[in-house]
């Protein structure tokens, strides 16, 4: 994907949501990242594995919504790996399914 900031700067990026892991009794964490937008995000903690996964998903949603609301754009890459900058990332399909 390509992130385009409101100033027109384009940066390649990648979003990932890792597998939750147990840190201790009743302590779980989930790796999360938005490469190209944030250098490194901390693993997101929760009371159980599903809680950590849901909070990590919410963080991604929140950061992407903020980026878009501030005038940014997100584009997908085509099959050859080169962005055509014609297709906007279908953000709502991932976070607001019908």
C-alpha positions in Angstrom: 0.0 0.0 0.0 1.0 3.6 -0.4 0.3 6.3 2.2 -0.1 9.8 0.7 0.1 12.6 3.4 -2.0 15.7 3.0 1.2 17.5 1.8 1.4 15.1 -1.2 4.3 13.0 0.1 3.9 9.3 -0.8 5.4 6.6 1.3 5.2 2.8 0.9 3.6 1.1 3.8 2.4 -2.1 5.4 -0.1 -2.9 8.1 0.3 -5.9 10.3 -1.5 -7.5 13.2 0.5 -10.3 14.9 -0.5 -13.3 16.9 -1.3 -12.6 20.5 1.1 -14.1 23.0 0.9 -14.6 26.8 3.2 -12.3 28.8 2.2 -13.8 32.2 -0.9 -14.9 34.1 -3.8 -12.8 32.8 -1.5 -10.7 30.6 -1.5 -11.0 26.9 -0.1 -8.7 24.1 -0.5 -8.5 20.4 2.1 -7.1 18.0 0.8 -4.4 15.7 2.4 -2.1 13.1 1.7 0.5 10.5 5.0 0.7 8.6 5.4 3.9 6.6 3.2 5.9 9.0 4.6 5.0 12.4 8.2 3.9 13.1 7.3 1.3 15.8 4.2 0.8 17.8 4.3 -1.1 21.1 2.6 -4.5 21.5 -0.9 -3.9 22.6 -1.8 -5.4 26.0 -5.0 -7.1 27.0 -6.5 -9.3 29.7 -6.7 -12.3 27.3 -5.7 -13.1 23.8 -8.9 -11.9 22.2 -8.9 -8.7 24.2 -5.4 -7.9 23.0 -6.3 -8.7 19.4 -9.4 -6.5 19.5 -7.5 -3.6 21.0 -4.7 -3.9 18.4 -7.3 -3.9 15.6 -9.0 -0.8 17.2 -5.6 1.0 17.3 -5.0 0.3 13.5 -8.6 1.5 12.7 -8.1 4.6 14.9 -4.7 5.6 13.4 -5.9 5.1 9.8 -9.1 7.0 10.4 -7.1 9.9 11.9 -4.7 9.8 8.9 -7.6 9.9 6.4 -9.5 12.6 8.4 -6.4 14.8 8.3 -6.4 14.7 4.5 -4.2 11.7 3.9 -5.0 9.0 1.3 -4.2 5.3 1.2 -3.7 3.4 -2.0 -3.4 -0.3 -2.8 -0.6 -1.7 -5.0 -1.5 -3.5 -8.2 -0.6 -7.1 -9.1 2.9 -6.1 -10.4 3.7 -4.4 -7.1 3.6 -0.9 -8.6 1.1 1.5 -7.4 -1.2 2.9 -10.1 -2.6 5.5 -7.6 -6.0 4.9 -9.1 -7.6 2.7 -6.5 -8.2 4.0 -3.0 -7.8 1.5 -0.2 -11.3 0.1 0.7 -11.0 1.2 4.3 -14.7 0.9 5.2 -14.8 -2.7 3.9 -12.3 -3.8 6.6 -13.8 -1.9 9.5 -17.5 -1.4 8.7 -18.7 -4.5 6.8 -22.3 -4.5 5.7 
